[in-house]
Amino acid sequence: MSKKKKKISYKKRKIIEKRNTILSAAAVTVIIFTVSLFTLMTGDREYSDNENRYLAQKPEFSIGSVADGRFMKDEEEYLSDQFFARDAMVIMRTGVDVLFGKRESNGVYIGKDGFLFNKPSAYDKKRVKLTTDAINSISGLSTSIRSYIAIAPNSVEILSDLLPSFAPTQNQTKQIEKVYSKLDNIQKIDLCTPLKAAKDPRALYYKTDHHWTADAAEIAFNAISREMKLDTSGYKYKKLAVTDSFRGTMASSSGVFSSQDTIRITVPEPQVKYVVRYPDDNKKRASLFDSEKLEKGSKYEVFFSGNFPEIQIETASRSDKTLMVIKDSYANCVVPMLIPYFKTIIMIDPRYYADNISQTIEKNNVTDILWLYNADTFLKDTSIADKFS
């Protein structure tokens, strides 16, 4: 090829490259303009059902917010949250990752048959000692107080056959046994054995959320009531479905929205009258269940409207006993089944509780204490040792 032809060929190639660059820039501009236009037309959303969280709203402009950088940060978050078709894009991105073999997303294992799993917590000897020392201290306040502990295994333990291949995990049954071995003057309730023996293990945990279902809660209640020697012969329990469109925390964290769950509540029959009080908010309710949470927000908060430092339930039960439940959110769907057997139930969540637990026990003449946790939260939570030691 002559130098002249090479020169012409080079010029043509440069012209084509320049044209392609211009076309690409134009295409990107059109896409950005179109997406921005649709974003403006559809308006801002307040809440994302898929992500179970409130979305950033347009920040107010001020000289101060610009000067300290807050405005640009808030504006970036706002644009990211309100981006047109954001949910669809998140689903598409995660779907592509799964298609190409990815089995973990943001600390969540993507299992079989639509099940998601949180990575289980490791056993930290120092942390467990601090926690169990605090529990022993509380349980030893009075010999007249009956103390119980029930630590529930998570889905990663009961449904291990649904985990992705080679997913690192922990033996939660042994972890719970080690915790129990360090507790004195407290009756240990085995939840692992009855949950593992369930006829339908897949019905015990939500696919998209870290909590257990009404079926698992009933198994736990049966184990707890036997250990407490409660006479349950006069009551039956009815499960009522309140929503079939629940997507929980693991779906939100992973971006995997392929499954939905049904939440059921359990109520005793005949029903016992009660009043629910929230001391920190100075409010009271006539129901354990908050149906408004099923419309917007985390639907699991249908139980007690969520987690609070303290909740008091005054019942019309003939019992003269007062139960204190020191707990995480796994207890929220179990406590409704305990109402017929106690005059008062006090629920304490150490993660938010700030008062003196010893004084609360004495002031309310507590006769029974139940520690009710899931293994993952119990092993990584430091609030028990911080608040009660």
Secondary structure, DSSP 8 states (H G I E B T S, - for coil): --HHHHHHHHHHHHHHHHHHHHHHHHHHHHHHHHHHHHHHHH---SEETTTTEE--------HHHHHTTHHHHHHHHHHHHT-TTHHHHHHHHHHHHHHTT--EETTEEE-GGG-EEE------HHHHHHHHHHHHHHHTS-TTSEEEEEEE--HHHHTGGGS-TT-----HHHHHHHHHHT--SSEEE--HHHHHT-S-GGGSB-SSSSSB-HHHHHHHHHHHHHHHT---TT-EEEEEEEEEEE--HHHHHHT--S--EEEEEEEEES---EEEEETTTTEEES-SB-GGGGTSS-GGGGBTTS--SEEEEEE--S---EEEEEE-GGGGGTGGGGGGG-SEEEEE-TTT--S-HHHHHHHTT--EEEEEEEHHHHHH--HHHHHH-
